[in-house]
């Protein structure tokens, strides 16, 4: 017997799930949102939001300690209180969590706390401490997200060997922090703890940091982050680990030689894996792909009619905004509308300082795909606003189709690149060309003029470049 009847039951309340629930409610569907942990999922509780709170606090500390004097600002005895910093982060998370609850319920959705398990295509069981609830439903959306990947020889212990879940909440600053993986999580949290005083060593298997970006952006990023005190070992494979007293000693292979890296804590940031277990998928006959993800078609439908999946648990970049877009689209599909996601134009950002942002394909990917491209770039050291604001580290690169001039990609290393990339996303969403970007008037003086200059550079007619 069912306790409740719904049109849609969403399992998982991260940016994919809660947005799907809101959009489904807006479209008049009776919607339930089931969450076993905290509302908002990884992004809000242990990912995007708390890391950005810490990045911002530590950027301000870095400014006070290292940069203020360049502006004639005299600050003496600058120090920080880690527990206050962490407390502020928690307040930010709590505020937004209440926001999610308010939004979902005000739009008409019902939230159930407990583990959602699919019993059959029209029944979800919510397992709670004091018993089970049965929800009958016409449609199910699985939005159960992802969890950090563990290295087989370096299991997480939550103390010395940690994932990002713990590295956003250390209660003291580790003297030495080793980070395995030089992508978004490794670089962001490596930056946070380096600014707080840790000696941070980042080990990356591939030959460059932020490896999905083009070489010129990666090289410049590495130079900038080294100046900020981070140490990098690229083209280095961690092969083993041992605990020696209070320390962990990592063994790694670099250029055919064995090196060792000693640390108080090791942050493993080598990717995330889909959360596809424990949701009852086997009971309805949904088979996973070779990476444990739920296969779906272009309309987010799994192999079982009435069951859909979105976000990190399906293929594609594990990004909150990709999941959100899929959440909107899947609700629209269920409501009989034409929900759609443009996967060619999803921005990606690493929130270091400067930030590294991109949209579309890199020059390297264009070469791999056999697409002839023209590129233009502009260095921030020639941008008036960047000089005035003391944020000259970085560059913008524009990648355009050599035949049609259509914008294929933009990569930015700049303070505020996460905001700058939005203009490139819009140009690309509307099918814009490098010429369109080059002829768009940008306010002066702004760092965004570097985008226009890079676009002009595609045809070698940059005004402020040599
Ligand atoms: P990632 O998959 O983006 O990068 C992992 C890095 O670790 C790669 O550069 C890889 O070459 C390296 N690696 C893998 N195994 C290694 C080994 N044994 N030794 C040394 N290096 C190794 O993973 P990351 O940074 O953990 O992020 C996980 C997911 O979360 C990604 O999909 C990412 O996009 C997403 N995320 C996004 C953020 C953002 O948008 N700012 C922030 C945090 C996470």
Boltz pocket constraint, residues with backbone or C-beta under 6 A from the ligand:
constraints:
  - pocket:
      binder: B
      contacts: [[A, 48], [A, 151], [A, 180], [A, 181], [A, 182], [A, 183], [A, 184], [A, 185], [A, 186], [A, 188], [A, 203], [A, 204], [A, 205], [A, 206], [A, 208], [A, 210], [A, 211], [A, 236], [A, 237], [A, 238], [A, 268], [A, 269], [A, 270], [A, 271], [A, 272], [A, 317], [A, 318], [A, 319], [A, 348], [A, 349], [A, 350], [A, 351]]
      max_distance: 6.0
